[in-house]
Amino acid sequence: MQKSKSDKPITQPTGKFVISLDFELMWGVRDRKSIESYGKNIAAVKKVLPKMVSAFDKHQIKGTWATVGFLFAHNKQALTPFIPEHKPAYSDINLSPYANYLKGLESNESEDVYHFAASLIDILKQHPNQEVASHTFSHYYCLEPGQTEEDFEADIKAAIEIAKAQGVELHSLVFPRNQFNETYLKIINKHGIDCYRGNEKVWFQNAAKREDEGMLKRGVRLLDSYLNVSGHHCFSLEELSAQRPINIPASRFLRPFSSKLKLFESLRLKRILKGMTHAAKTNTVFHLWWHPHNFGSNQTENFKVLDRILNHYKKLNTLYSFESVSMNEIAKMVIEK
C-alpha cells in the first residue's frame, strides 16, 4: 500500500461483493402460498440457514440478512408487546398478517418452524461477519393501496424495538417484494437506517404494487436470469449518493434451481459469475440476493451452485482483491468517502 508524504495510507479501489438475503419464512409468502403447498421449503430453512452460514464462514463471506421483525420472537406471547397500534389498512385485507392470520398462531418456535426464528437469529448473532438487518416488522408492503406513512413508521419502530430487545441494532433495510417507496426514505433515515437495497435500474425491475406486476415483466426477468438482457448492473461507490439512507442497488437475483429449466443451468450460473468478474475487474460492486427458503427444495443442486459462486469469489479475491462486504459496510464507505 502506497503512502503519502503525511504517511497517511492511500487505499486503492477494489471491487466489492455484497450478498443480501430476505429472511422472512411464511410471513413473506403467506398471501400467495399455503403451508400445505410451500411449507416444506419454509421448514427447511431450519437446516438451510446454518448451512449457508457455514459456507459463508468457509469462504470468508459477509452476508446481510434482512429479517422480518416477527421472526425475532419465539412465540406469539413474546411477539404481542411489540405489535404497533397503527397497522396497515391494505385495501386487500389478505395482505395484512394482523387480520386473521396472526390470531391462529399459538405454538412456539419448537413446534412452529414457519413463523418464529429466534434461534436462527441467535446463530447469525454468533457470527460477526453476518449483519442482521431489517425486512420491516410485518413484511410491510410499501406500495399497496390503503397503507399510510404513519402505518409504515409504526411498523419500522416496532422492527427496531423487537431487534433491540434481542441485542441487535438495525442499520440496513430491504423493502419487502422490492416495493421501494421513495416517500418513506425520510422515515427510515429518521430511525437510524443508513442504507437500503434498491432495484436494478431497468424497466422490468421497477418497484410496483402487486396488480402492476404483469406477465411481460416476469417473463423478461426470467429471461434476464439466463441471458444478459440488461447488463451486469454493477456500480461504483462514486455513483452512490452519500445522502442517507444510501441506495445499494441489487445486481442479480439468485434464482433457485428449477428441474423444468435444468438444461439451462449453466447459463444461469454463468450469468452471475460473469457479473462478479466484471465487478472485480472494474473495481465496482456486484450485489447478489435471494431468500433462504429458495434453497428449501433441491438443496443439493442449490448448494452446489452456491459453492461454485463462493469459490469464484475466492478466485477473484486472489486475482483482483475482490472484497466481500455487508450492506452496512458499503454505506460506511460511501459516507466516509
C-alpha positions in Angstrom: 0.0 0.0 0.0 1.3 3.4 -1.0 1.7 6.2 1.5 1.5 10.0 1.0 4.1 12.4 2.4 2.0 12.7 5.5 2.3 8.9 5.9 -1.5 8.5 5.5 -2.3 5.3 3.6 -3.7 5.6 0.2 -6.4 3.0 -0.2 -6.5 1.5 -3.8 -10.1 0.9 -5.0 -11.1 -2.7 -5.3 -14.3 -4.4 -6.4 -16.9 -5.3 -3.7 -19.2 -8.4 -3.4 -22.4 -7.8 -1.5 -24.8 -10.6 -0.6 -28.2 -9.8 1.0 -30.9 -12.3 1.9 -34.6 -11.8 2.5 -35.2 -13.8 5.7 -39.0 -14.0 6.1 -40.3 -17.5 6.4 -44.1 -17.8 5.9 -44.5 -14.0 6.5 -43.2 -13.4 3.0 -45.4 -15.8 1.1 -48.5 -16.2 3.3 -50.7 -14.2 1.0 -49.7 -16.3 -2.0 -48.9 -19.7 -0.8 -50.1 -22.0 2.0 -48.2 -24.2 4.4 -49.7 -27.2 2.7 -48.2 -26.1 -0.7 -45.0 -24.4 0.4 -44.4 -25.5 4.0 -41.6 -27.9 3.2 -39.5 -25.1 1.7 -40.1 -22.9 4.8 -39.5 -25.6 7.3 -36.2 -26.5 5.6 -34.8 -23.1 6.5 -34.1 -24.5 9.9 -31.3 -26.5 8.2 -30.6 -24.3 5.2 -29.6 -21.2 7.2 -26.9 -22.8 9.4 -25.5 -24.5 6.3 -25.4 -21.2 4.5 -23.6 -19.5 7.4 -21.1 -22.3 7.5 -20.4 -21.9 3.7 -20.0 -18.2 4.2 -17.6 -18.7 7.1 -15.6 -21.2 5.0 -15.2 -18.6 2.2 -15.0 -15.5 4.4 -18.2 -14.1 3.1 -20.1 -11.3 4.8 -23.9 -11.5 4.4 -26.7 -9.1 5.2 -29.8 -10.9 6.5 -32.8 -8.7 6.1 -35.1 -10.2 8.7 -38.8 -9.8 9.3 -39.4 -8.4 12.8 -41.9 -11.1 13.7 -39.1 -13.7 13.4 -37.3 -12.3 16.5 -40.0 -13.8 18.7 -40.0 -17.4 19.8 -43.8 -17.4 20.3 -46.9 -15.2 19.9 -46.7 -14.2 23.5 -43.2 -12.7 23.0 -44.3 -11.0 19.8 -47.5 -9.4 21.1 -45.9 -6.5 23.1 -44.2 -5.2 20.0 -47.3 -5.1 17.7 -47.9 -1.4 16.8 -51.2 0.3 17.4 -51.2 1.6 13.8 -51.5 -1.3 11.4 -51.5 -1.1 7.6 -55.1 -1.0 6.4 -54.5 -2.5 3.0 -57.4 -2.4 0.6 -56.7 -6.1 0.0 -57.2 -7.4 3.6 -55.4 -10.6 2.7 -52.1 -8.7 2.6 -52.3 -7.9 6.3 -51.0 -10.6 8.8 -53.0 -8.9 11.5 -56.4 -9.6 10.0 -57.0 -13.3 10.8 -53.7 -15.0 10.2 -51.9 -13.9 13.3 -54.8 -14.9 15.5 -54.4 -18.5 14.7 -50.8 -18.8 15.9 -50.5 -20.2 19.4 -47.5 -22.5 19.5 -43.8 -21.7 20.0 -40.8 -21.9 17.7 -40.0 -25.6 18.5 -43.5 -26.5 17.2 -43.9 -23.8 14.6 -40.9 -23.6 12.2 -42.9 -21.4 9.8 -43.4 -18.2 11.8 -40.8 -17.9 14.6 -37.0 -18.0 14.3 -35.3 -16.6 17.4 -32.9 -19.5 17.5 -31.8 -18.9 13.9 -31.3 -15.2 14.6 -29.1 -16.3 17.6 -26.9 -18.2 15.1 -26.5 -15.1 13.0 -25.6 -13.0 16.1 -22.8 -15.5 16.9 -21.1 -14.8 13.6 -19.7 -11.2 13.4 -19.4 -11.3 9.7 -23.2 -11.7 9.3 -25.2 -8.4 9.5 -28.7 -8.8 10.9 -30.8 -6.1 9.0 -34.5 -5.3 8.6 -37.1 -6.6 6.3 -39.7 -4.4 8.2 -41.6 -5.7 11.2 -44.6 -7.4 9.4 -43.3 -7.8 5.8 -44.8 -4.5 5.1 -45.9 -3.6 1.5 -45.0 0.0 0.9 -46.8 0.5 -2.4 -50.1 -1.3 -1.8 -53.3 0.8 -1.6 -54.6 1.5 1.9 -51.4 1.8 3.9 -50.0 5.2 5.0 -46.8 6.8 6.1 -48.0 6.7 9.7 -48.6 3.0 9.4 -45.1 2.4 7.9 -43.4 4.5 10.6 -45.2 2.5 13.3 -44.0 -0.8 11.6 -40.4 0.4 11.4 -40.4 1.5 15.0 -41.7 -2.0 16.0 -39.0 -3.7 13.9 -36.3 -1.6 15.6 -37.7 -2.2 19.1 -38.0 -6.0 18.8 -34.5 -6.3 17.4 -33.1 -4.1 20.1 -34.7 -6.3 22.7 -32.6 -9.2 21.3 -29.4 -7.1 21.3 -29.5 -6.2 17.6 -29.1 -2.7 16.1 -30.6 -2.3 12.6 -28.7 -0.2 10.1 -29.8 -1.7 6.7 -33.2 -2.4 5.2 -34.7 -4.4 2.3 -38.2 -3.4 1.2 -40.5 -6.5 1.0 -41.3 -7.5 -2.5 -38.8 -4.8 -3.5 -41.6 -2.3 -3.2 -39.3 0.7 -2.9 -41.2 3.8 -1.8 -39.2 7.0 -2.1 -41.5 9.0 0.2 -40.7 6.5 3.0 -36.9 7.1 2.9 -37.1 10.0 5.3 -38.8 7.7 7.8 -36.2 5.0 7.8 -33.4 7.7 7.9 -35.2 9.3 10.9 -35.0 6.0 12.8 -31.3 5.2 12.1 -31.4 3.1 8.9 -28.3 4.1 6.9 -29.0 2.2 3.7 -31.4 0.1 1.7 -31.3 -2.3 -1.2 -32.7 -0.6 -4.3 -33.8 -2.3 -7.5 -31.9 -2.8 -10.7 -32.1 0.2 -13.0 -34.1 -1.3 -15.8 -37.9 -1.0 -16.5 -38.8 -4.6 -15.7 -37.3 -4.3 -12.2 -39.1 -1.1 -11.3 -40.9 -1.1 -8.0 -44.6 -1.8 -8.4 -47.6 -2.9 -6.5 -48.9 -6.4 -7.0 -51.5 -5.6 -9.6 -48.9 -4.0 -11.8 -46.6 -7.0 -11.9 -47.7 -8.4 -15.2 -46.6 -11.4 -17.2 -44.4 -9.4 -19.5 -42.2 -8.1 -16.6 -42.0 -11.5 -15.0 -41.1 -13.1 -18.4 -38.3 -10.7 -19.2 -36.9 -11.1 -15.6 -36.8 -14.9 -16.1 -35.0 -14.5 -19.5 -32.6 -12.0 -17.9 -31.6 -14.6 -15.3 -30.2 -16.8 -18.1 -29.2 -14.4 -20.8 -27.5 -10.9 -20.5 -30.6 -8.9 -21.5 -30.0 -5.9 -19.2 -26.3 -5.8 -18.4 -24.4 -6.6 -15.2 -25.9 -3.9 -13.0 -22.6 -3.2 -11.3 -21.9 0.2 -9.8 -19.0 2.2 -8.3 -19.0 3.7 -4.8 -18.6 7.1 -6.5 -22.0 6.6 -8.2 -23.8 6.2 -4.8 -25.1 9.4 -3.2 -23.8 10.0 0.3 -27.3 11.3 1.2 -28.8 8.9 3.8 -30.3 6.5 3.5 -27.9 5.2 0.8 -29.3 3.2 -2.0 -27.2 0.0 -2.6 -28.9 -1.4 -5.7 -29.3 -5.1 -6.4 -27.3 -6.6 -9.3 -28.8 -10.0 -9.6 -31.3 -12.4 -8.0 -30.0 -15.9 -7.4 -33.0 -17.8 -8.9 -33.4 -21.2 -7.3 -32.8 -24.4 -9.3 -35.7 -25.5 -11.5 -36.0 -29.0 -12.8 -38.0 -27.6 -15.7 -35.1 -25.4 -16.7 -32.2 -27.7 -15.7 -30.9 -27.7 -19.3 -30.1 -24.0 -18.9 -28.4 -24.3 -15.5 -25.0 -23.5 -16.9 -26.4 -20.2 -18.4 -27.9 -19.2 -15.0 -24.6 -19.7 -13.2 -22.5 -18.1 -16.0 -24.7 -15.0 -15.8 -23.8 -14.5 -12.2 -20.1 -15.4 -12.5 -19.6 -13.0 -15.4 -21.2 -10.2 -13.4 -18.9 -10.9 -10.4 -15.8 -11.0 -12.7 -16.9 -7.7 -14.3 -17.1 -6.1 -10.9 -13.8 -7.4 -9.8 -12.0 -6.2 -13.0 -13.7 -2.8 -13.0 -13.4 -2.1 -9.2 -17.2 -1.9 -8.9 -19.9 -3.5 -6.7 -21.9 -6.7 -7.5 -24.9 -7.2 -5.2 -26.4 -10.7 -5.2 -29.6 -11.5 -3.3 -32.1 -14.4 -2.6 -34.3 -15.8 0.1 -33.1 -18.7 2.3 -36.3 -20.5 1.6 -35.4 -20.6 -2.1 -33.0 -23.3 -1.1 -35.7 -25.3 0.7 -36.2 -27.6 -2.3 -33.5 -29.1 -4.4 -31.0 -28.4 -1.7 -28.2 -30.4 -3.3 -28.5 -28.5 -6.6 -28.9 -25.1 -5.0 -25.9 -25.5 -2.6 -23.8 -26.8 -5.5 -24.4 -23.5 -7.3 -23.7 -21.5 -4.2 -20.4 -23.4 -3.8 -19.5 -22.5 -7.4 -20.3 -18.8 -6.7 -18.3 -18.7 -3.5 -15.3 -20.5 -5.0 -15.4 -18.0 -7.9 -15.4 -15.2 -5.3 -12.2 -16.7 -3.7 -10.6 -16.8 -7.1 -11.5 -13.2 -7.8 -10.3 -12.2 -4.3 -6.9 -13.7 -5.1 -6.6 -12.2 -8.6 -8.1 -8.8 -8.1 -8.6 -8.3 -4.3 -12.3 -8.6 -4.8 -13.8 -8.0 -1.3 -16.8 -9.4 0.5 -18.7 -6.6 2.4 -22.0 -6.2 4.1 -24.6 -3.5 3.1 -23.8 -1.5 6.2 -20.1 -1.6 5.4 -20.8 -0.3 1.9 -22.8 2.5 3.5 -20.0 3.5 5.8 -17.6 3.6 2.8 -19.9 5.9 0.9 -20.4 8.2 3.9 -16.7 8.4 4.6 -15.6 8.9 1.0 
